[in-house]
Amino acid sequence: MRQIALLLLVLSLAACQQDSDPGPGGVTRGEARALDDAAAMLDSRPAPPPLVDATVPAEASAPAKP
């Protein structure tokens, strides 16, 4: 009985994946998870305001010619 318990323990530990195991794209699983979390955070941010005011015509915002 003790041998079976030891065997199950060894097999269960061998099946565990570490964060340092290779993952997709040549990064570790931990790094891939961190990149996914960062991408989700950036995707959830609101869009920045437009840099140009679309309500002002281009001619009105241009400097007058001398």
C-alpha positions in Angstrom: 0.0 0.0 0.0 2.8 2.4 0.9 4.5 1.7 -2.5 1.3 2.6 -4.4 0.9 5.8 -2.5 4.6 6.7 -3.2 4.1 5.9 -6.9 1.0 8.1 -7.1 2.8 10.9 -5.4 5.8 10.7 -7.8 3.5 10.5 -10.8 1.4 13.5 -9.7 4.5 15.6 -9.1 5.9 14.7 -12.5 2.7 15.7 -14.2 2.7 19.2 -12.7 3.7 22.0 -15.1 6.0 24.7 -13.9 5.9 28.4 -14.9 9.4 27.9 -16.2 8.3 25.2 -18.7 8.5 26.3 -22.3 5.3 27.8 -23.6 4.1 29.2 -26.9 6.4 31.5 -28.9 9.6 30.7 -27.0 8.5 32.2 -23.7 7.8 30.4 -20.4 4.3 29.7 -19.3 4.5 32.3 -16.6 5.7 35.0 -19.1 2.9 34.1 -21.5 0.4 34.4 -18.7 1.8 37.8 -17.7 1.7 39.0 -21.4 -1.9 37.9 -21.7 -2.8 39.7 -18.5 -1.1 42.9 -19.7 -2.8 42.7 -23.1 -6.2 42.3 -21.4 -5.5 45.3 -19.2 -4.6 47.4 -22.2 -7.6 46.3 -24.1 -9.9 47.2 -21.3 -8.7 50.8 -21.1 -10.9 53.4 -22.8 -9.7 54.9 -26.1 -7.7 58.1 -25.9 -9.4 61.3 -27.0 -8.9 62.3 -30.6 -5.9 64.6 -31.2 -7.7 66.7 -33.8 -11.0 68.5 -33.1 -13.2 67.1 -35.9 -15.8 69.9 -35.4 -13.4 72.7 -36.6 -12.8 72.9 -40.3 -9.2 72.6 -41.5 -9.2 76.1 -43.0 -10.2 77.7 -39.7 -7.4 76.0 -37.8 -4.7 76.9 -40.3 -2.7 80.1 -39.9 -3.6 82.9 -42.3 -1.3 83.6 -45.2 0.4 87.0 -45.2 
